[in-house]
Amino acid sequence: MKLKLPTTTPDQDYRIFFIFMTVVMVGAAIWSLAINPGLREPLPLIVFTTLMATHIILHWNVNSLIQTPTKKTIFIIGQGALAFVIVHLSGNVGMIFALYMALIGETIGILGLSRWSLLAGAYYLGLSMVNFNILTAGGNPFGWILTTIPVVFFVSMYVLLYTRQTEAREKAQALAAELESANRQLSEYAARVEDLTITAERQRMARELHDTLSQGLAGLILQLEAADARLSQQHPEKARSIITQAMENARATLTDARQAISNLRENHLEELGDSLRLEISRFESATGIPCLLHAEPTPPLPDPVKESVLRTVSEALTNIARHAQASEVTISLVCNEQIFTAAIKDNGLGFDPAQIPSGHYGLLGIRERIRLIGGTFTLESAPQAGTTLTIQIPLHPTADTR
């Protein structure tokens, strides 16, 4: 979503005010020249024009001339004095309202309703009253009051409303800029999240492909090797039986692969015990290694836990068949109210867990899969001492482990 910023800036708003103020003062000056023939004489004209130009230039540079209290005081006094002299030279009562009202409006607009603006307003009003008395030869002061006070009130209210509108526009601009920045950050975060999601999805797909195609093909290789061994020993019936099982396993692997490709997130798992017994049966048929299952009664387990346990057991049995040269395997399942524990133990050659060669993605996949559901993975082994792989999965994971 693209945010639409205000079309004007604060500087442009103030410029509009100064243009209006300048037009009023120039109009009043021309009016004074029109009604006062003596003001059109060369010397008075030069002085009057110079003072008016100086007065207007100071108006346009007010922001840079009031940065400190001293400069502010000099500016207010100097502009008031210039206005006093200009009004006196013009001989035009209308100049009082043009110059002093502009000064009062400018002061309120720049300084707001502050002590400085109140003092400057009183100063300008006092000068305007003196000018009025001089130009009217001590005329009725109530005339000055009746004309000046309403004009001052109108100008003050107009400038206050205009200033507040400008400040509101400034805040709107700042807010719009912040929202635009937040929108850009959200877009960047969304892109990062998408990248992380894609990475996580790739890792998950790699695990799924390993758990289906890789393990299935590894099982087929073991069965075909066993069949080849039976044929070399002149036992064609046993070889035929193993090949039949291999064909069944190939079909099952193909089904698993299709299921993983069609919907990687859907898991239609059977009961964990039945699935494990089927996995053990395939392992024993392919290797001839007895595998014992010790399973305590367990409550209904979430699909992610069942899938992780089944994939871990399958990968562990594949590794045992390929590397361990074991004569016995034991699988133990223990469950209490908080933790589900699965341990796969063999009495094979064993190895140094710190020296696992690169390319063994099965153990990495187990570790990552268990970590994602908040569990722990431990591997205990030593040369000639067998191997025990243990996973522990919390049944009620906390927010920190999800």
C-alpha positions as CSV (number, residue, x, y, z in Angstrom):
1,M,0.0,0.0,0.0
2,K,1.4,3.4,-1.0
3,L,0.7,6.2,1.3
4,K,-0.2,9.6,-0.1
5,L,1.7,12.5,1.6
6,P,0.3,16.0,1.9
7,T,0.9,18.1,-1.2
8,T,2.2,21.1,0.7
9,T,5.1,21.6,3.1
10,P,5.2,23.8,6.2
11,D,7.6,26.2,4.4
12,Q,5.0,26.5,1.6
13,D,2.2,27.3,4.1
14,Y,4.2,30.1,5.7
15,R,5.2,31.4,2.3
16,I,1.5,31.8,1.4
17,F,1.0,33.8,4.6
18,F,4.0,36.1,3.8
19,I,2.8,36.6,0.2
20,F,-0.6,37.7,1.5
21,M,1.0,40.0,4.1
22,T,3.3,41.5,1.5
23,V,0.4,42.2,-0.9
24,V,-1.5,44.0,1.8
25,M,1.5,46.1,2.8
26,V,2.4,47.0,-0.8
27,G,-1.2,47.9,-1.5
28,A,-1.3,50.1,1.6
29,A,2.0,51.8,0.4
30,I,0.5,52.5,-3.1
31,W,-2.6,53.9,-1.4
32,S,-0.5,56.2,0.7
33,L,1.4,57.4,-2.4
34,A,-1.9,58.0,-4.1
35,I,-3.4,60.2,-1.3
36,N,-0.3,62.0,-0.2
37,P,1.3,64.1,-3.0
38,G,4.2,65.1,-0.7
39,L,5.2,61.5,-0.4
40,R,5.8,61.3,-4.2
41,E,8.6,63.9,-4.0
42,P,12.0,62.4,-4.8
43,L,13.6,62.3,-1.4
44,P,10.5,61.3,0.6
45,L,9.7,58.7,-2.0
46,I,13.2,57.2,-1.8
47,V,13.1,57.1,2.0
48,F,9.6,55.7,2.1
49,T,10.3,53.0,-0.5
50,T,13.6,52.0,1.2
51,L,12.0,51.7,4.6
52,M,9.1,49.7,3.1
53,A,11.5,47.4,1.3
54,T,13.6,46.9,4.4
55,H,10.4,46.2,6.5
56,I,9.2,43.6,4.0
57,I,12.6,41.9,3.7
58,L,12.8,41.6,7.4
59,H,9.4,40.0,7.4
60,W,10.6,37.4,4.9
61,N,13.7,36.6,6.9
62,V,12.1,36.5,10.4
63,N,12.9,32.8,11.1
64,S,16.7,33.3,10.7
65,L,16.6,36.6,12.7
66,I,15.0,35.4,15.9
67,Q,17.1,32.4,16.8
68,T,18.3,33.8,20.1
69,P,16.5,35.9,22.8
70,T,18.7,38.9,22.0
71,K,18.1,38.7,18.2
72,K,14.4,38.2,19.0
73,T,14.3,41.4,21.0
74,I,16.2,43.4,18.4
75,F,13.9,42.2,15.7
76,I,10.7,43.1,17.5
77,I,11.9,46.6,18.5
78,G,13.4,47.3,15.1
79,Q,10.3,46.2,13.1
80,G,8.1,48.2,15.5
81,A,10.3,51.3,15.0
82,L,10.3,50.9,11.2
83,A,6.5,50.6,11.2
84,F,6.2,53.7,13.3
85,V,8.4,55.7,11.0
86,I,6.7,54.4,7.8
87,V,3.2,55.1,9.1
88,H,4.3,58.6,10.2
89,L,5.8,59.3,6.7
90,S,2.8,57.9,4.9
91,G,0.3,60.1,6.7
92,N,-2.2,57.3,6.1
93,V,-4.2,55.9,9.0
94,G,-4.8,52.8,6.9
95,M,-1.1,52.0,7.1
96,I,-1.5,51.5,10.9
97,F,-3.7,48.4,10.3
98,A,-1.6,47.2,7.3
99,L,1.7,47.2,9.1
100,Y,0.9,46.6,12.8
101,M,-1.7,43.9,12.2
102,A,0.8,42.2,10.0
103,L,3.4,42.3,12.7
104,I,1.0,41.1,15.3
105,G,-0.1,38.2,13.1
106,E,3.5,37.3,12.3
107,T,4.4,37.3,15.9
108,I,1.6,35.0,16.9
109,G,2.2,32.7,14.0
110,I,5.9,32.4,14.7
111,L,6.0,32.5,18.5
112,G,2.5,31.2,19.3
113,L,0.7,32.4,22.4
114,S,3.8,33.0,24.5
115,R,5.2,35.6,26.8
116,W,7.2,37.0,23.8
117,S,4.2,37.3,21.6
118,L,2.1,39.0,24.3
119,L,4.9,41.5,25.0
120,A,5.5,42.2,21.3
121,G,1.7,42.6,20.7
122,A,1.5,45.1,23.5
123,Y,4.5,47.0,22.1
124,Y,3.0,47.1,18.6
125,L,-0.4,48.2,19.8
126,G,1.2,51.0,21.9
127,L,3.1,52.2,18.8
128,S,0.0,52.0,16.7
129,M,-2.0,54.1,19.2
130,V,0.7,56.8,19.2
131,N,0.7,56.8,15.4
132,F,-3.1,57.1,15.4
133,N,-3.0,60.1,17.9
134,I,-0.3,61.9,15.8
135,L,-2.1,61.3,12.5
136,T,-5.5,62.3,13.9
137,A,-4.1,65.2,15.9
138,G,-5.2,63.7,19.2
139,G,-8.5,62.6,17.9
140,N,-11.0,60.4,19.7
141,P,-9.1,57.4,21.1
142,F,-12.3,55.4,21.1
143,G,-12.0,55.4,17.4
144,W,-8.7,53.6,17.6
145,I,-10.1,51.1,20.1
146,L,-13.2,50.4,18.1
147,T,-11.2,49.7,15.0
148,T,-8.0,48.2,16.3
149,I,-9.3,45.7,18.9
150,P,-11.7,43.8,16.5
151,V,-9.0,43.7,13.8
152,V,-6.4,42.5,16.3
153,F,-8.9,39.8,17.5
154,F,-9.7,38.7,13.9
155,V,-6.1,38.6,12.8
156,S,-5.0,36.8,16.0
157,M,-7.7,34.1,15.6
158,Y,-7.0,33.7,11.9
159,V,-3.3,33.3,12.4
160,L,-3.8,30.9,15.3
161,L,-6.2,28.7,13.3
162,Y,-3.9,28.9,10.3
163,T,-0.9,28.0,12.5
164,R,-2.7,25.1,14.1
165,Q,-3.7,23.8,10.7
166,T,-0.1,24.0,9.5
167,E,1.1,22.2,12.6
168,A,-1.5,19.5,12.1
169,R,-0.3,19.2,8.5
170,E,3.3,18.9,9.8
171,K,2.2,16.1,12.1
172,A,0.3,14.4,9.3
173,Q,3.4,14.6,7.1
174,A,5.6,13.1,9.9
175,L,3.0,10.4,10.6
176,A,2.7,9.6,6.9
177,A,6.5,9.4,6.6
178,E,6.7,7.1,9.6
179,L,3.9,4.9,8.2
180,E,5.7,4.8,4.9
181,S,8.9,3.8,6.6
182,A,7.0,1.2,8.6
183,N,5.4,-0.1,5.4
184,R,8.9,-0.5,3.8
185,Q,10.1,-2.3,6.9
186,L,7.1,-4.6,6.8
187,S,7.8,-5.3,3.2
188,E,11.4,-6.1,4.0
189,Y,10.4,-8.3,6.9
190,A,7.8,-10.1,4.7
191,A,10.5,-10.8,2.1
192,R,12.8,-12.1,4.9
193,V,10.0,-14.3,6.3
194,E,9.3,-15.6,2.8
195,D,13.0,-16.5,2.3
196,L,13.1,-18.2,5.7
197,T,9.9,-20.0,4.9
198,I,11.3,-21.2,1.6
199,T,14.5,-22.4,3.3
200,A,12.5,-24.2,6.0
201,E,10.3,-25.8,3.3
202,R,13.4,-27.0,1.4
203,Q,14.8,-28.5,4.5
204,R,11.5,-30.2,5.2
205,M,11.3,-31.5,1.7
206,A,14.9,-32.8,2.0
207,R,13.9,-34.7,5.2
208,E,10.8,-36.1,3.5
209,L,12.7,-37.3,0.4
210,H,15.3,-38.8,2.6
211,D,12.7,-40.5,4.8
212,T,10.9,-42.0,1.8
213,L,13.1,-42.4,-1.3
214,S,16.5,-42.7,0.4
215,Q,15.4,-45.1,3.1
216,G,13.2,-47.1,0.7
217,L,16.0,-47.4,-1.8
218,A,18.5,-48.3,0.9
219,G,16.1,-51.1,2.1
220,L,15.7,-52.4,-1.5
221,I,19.5,-52.5,-1.9
222,L,19.8,-54.5,1.3
223,Q,17.1,-56.9,0.2
224,L,18.6,-57.3,-3.3
225,E,22.0,-58.0,-1.8
226,A,20.5,-60.6,0.5
227,A,18.8,-62.2,-2.5
228,D,22.1,-62.2,-4.4
229,A,23.7,-63.9,-1.5
230,R,21.0,-66.6,-1.4
231,L,21.4,-67.2,-5.1
232,S,25.1,-67.6,-4.7
233,Q,24.5,-70.1,-1.9
234,Q,22.1,-72.0,-4.3
235,H,19.0,-71.1,-2.3
236,P,16.6,-69.9,-5.1
237,E,13.5,-70.3,-3.0
238,K,14.8,-68.0,-0.3
239,A,16.1,-65.6,-2.9
240,R,12.6,-65.5,-4.6
241,S,11.0,-64.8,-1.2
242,I,13.3,-61.9,-0.6
243,I,12.8,-60.5,-4.1
244,T,9.0,-60.7,-3.5
245,Q,9.4,-58.7,-0.3
246,A,11.6,-56.3,-2.2
247,M,8.9,-55.8,-4.8
248,E,6.4,-55.1,-2.0
249,N,8.8,-52.6,-0.4
250,A,9.4,-50.9,-3.8
251,R,5.7,-50.4,-4.2
252,A,5.4,-49.1,-0.6
253,T,8.3,-46.7,-1.3
254,L,6.6,-45.5,-4.5
255,T,3.4,-44.9,-2.6
256,D,5.2,-43.0,0.2
257,A,7.0,-40.9,-2.4
258,R,3.8,-40.0,-4.2
259,Q,2.2,-39.2,-0.8
260,A,5.1,-36.9,0.1
261,I,5.0,-35.1,-3.2
262,S,1.3,-34.7,-3.3
263,N,0.9,-33.4,0.2
264,L,4.0,-33.1,2.3
265,R,2.1,-31.8,5.4
266,E,-0.6,-34.5,5.6
267,N,0.3,-37.6,7.5
268,H,-2.1,-40.5,7.6
269,L,-0.2,-42.6,10.2
270,E,-1.5,-45.8,11.5
271,E,-1.1,-46.6,15.2
272,L,2.6,-46.1,16.2
273,G,3.0,-49.7,17.4
274,D,1.6,-51.2,14.2
275,S,3.8,-49.0,12.0
276,L,6.9,-49.9,14.0
277,R,6.2,-53.6,13.9
278,L,5.8,-53.3,10.1
279,E,9.1,-51.5,9.9
280,I,10.8,-54.1,12.1
281,S,9.4,-56.9,10.0
282,R,10.9,-55.4,6.9
283,F,14.2,-55.0,8.6
284,E,14.3,-58.6,9.9
285,S,13.3,-59.9,6.5
286,A,16.0,-57.9,4.7
287,T,18.8,-58.5,7.1
288,G,18.0,-61.6,9.2
289,I,18.9,-59.6,12.3
290,P,16.4,-60.1,15.2
291,C,14.9,-56.9,16.4
292,L,13.0,-56.8,19.8
293,L,10.4,-54.1,20.5
294,H,9.7,-53.2,24.1
295,A,6.8,-50.7,24.2
296,E,4.9,-49.5,27.2
297,P,1.3,-48.4,26.8
298,T,1.2,-44.9,25.6
299,P,-1.6,-42.3,25.4
300,P,-2.7,-41.0,21.9
301,L,0.3,-39.2,20.4
302,P,0.1,-36.2,18.1
303,D,0.9,-37.0,14.5
304,P,4.2,-35.0,14.5
305,V,5.4,-37.1,17.4
306,K,4.4,-40.4,15.8
307,E,5.9,-39.4,12.5
308,S,9.2,-38.3,14.1
309,V,9.5,-41.6,16.1
310,L,8.7,-43.7,13.0
311,R,11.2,-41.8,10.8
312,T,13.9,-42.0,13.5
313,V,13.4,-45.8,14.0
314,S,13.4,-46.3,10.2
315,E,16.6,-44.3,9.7
316,A,18.3,-46.0,12.7
317,L,17.5,-49.5,11.4
318,T,18.8,-48.5,7.9
319,N,22.1,-47.4,9.5
320,I,22.4,-50.5,11.5
321,A,21.8,-52.7,8.5
322,R,24.4,-50.8,6.4
323,H,27.2,-50.2,9.0
324,A,26.8,-51.8,12.4
325,Q,27.3,-55.6,11.6
326,A,25.1,-56.2,14.6
327,S,23.5,-59.5,15.7
328,E,20.7,-58.0,17.7
329,V,18.7,-54.8,17.9
330,T,16.4,-53.6,20.7
331,I,13.9,-50.8,20.4
332,S,12.4,-49.4,23.7
333,L,9.4,-47.0,24.0
334,V,8.7,-45.4,27.3
335,C,6.1,-42.7,28.0
336,N,5.3,-40.8,31.1
337,E,3.0,-37.8,31.6
338,Q,5.5,-35.3,30.2
339,I,8.1,-37.1,28.1
340,F,8.0,-39.7,25.4
341,T,11.4,-41.6,25.0
342,A,12.5,-43.9,22.2
343,A,15.8,-45.7,22.3
344,I,17.3,-47.9,19.5
345,K,20.2,-50.0,20.6
346,D,22.4,-52.5,18.7
347,N,25.4,-54.6,19.7
348,G,27.3,-53.9,16.5
349,L,30.8,-52.5,15.8
350,G,30.0,-49.0,17.2
351,F,31.9,-45.9,16.2
352,D,33.2,-42.6,17.5
353,P,30.3,-40.1,17.4
354,A,32.8,-37.2,17.0
355,Q,34.1,-38.8,13.8
356,I,31.0,-39.2,11.7
357,P,32.0,-38.8,8.1
358,S,30.4,-36.1,5.9
359,G,27.4,-37.1,3.8
360,H,25.6,-39.0,6.5
361,Y,22.4,-36.9,6.2
362,G,20.2,-39.4,8.1
363,L,21.5,-38.5,11.5
364,L,21.4,-34.8,10.6
365,G,17.8,-35.3,9.5
366,I,16.9,-37.0,12.8
367,R,18.5,-34.3,14.8
368,E,16.7,-31.5,12.9
369,R,13.3,-33.3,12.9
370,I,13.4,-33.8,16.7
371,R,14.6,-30.3,17.3
372,L,11.7,-28.9,15.4
373,I,9.2,-30.5,17.8
374,G,11.1,-29.4,20.9
375,G,12.8,-32.8,21.6
376,T,16.3,-33.8,22.3
377,F,18.6,-36.3,20.4
378,T,21.5,-38.2,21.9
379,L,23.9,-40.7,20.4
380,E,26.0,-42.9,22.5
381,S,28.6,-45.2,20.9
382,A,32.2,-46.4,21.0
383,P,34.2,-48.7,18.8
384,Q,33.3,-52.4,19.5
385,A,30.7,-51.3,22.1
386,G,27.5,-50.9,20.0
387,T,25.4,-47.9,19.6
388,T,22.4,-46.4,21.4
389,L,20.3,-43.6,19.8
390,T,17.8,-41.9,22.1
391,I,15.2,-39.3,21.4
392,Q,13.1,-37.5,24.0
393,I,10.0,-35.6,23.0
394,P,7.9,-33.4,25.3
395,L,4.2,-34.3,25.1
396,H,3.1,-30.8,26.1
397,P,5.8,-28.4,24.6
398,T,6.1,-24.9,26.0
399,A,6.0,-21.8,23.9
400,D,9.9,-21.7,23.9
401,T,10.1,-25.2,22.3
402,R,7.5,-24.7,19.6
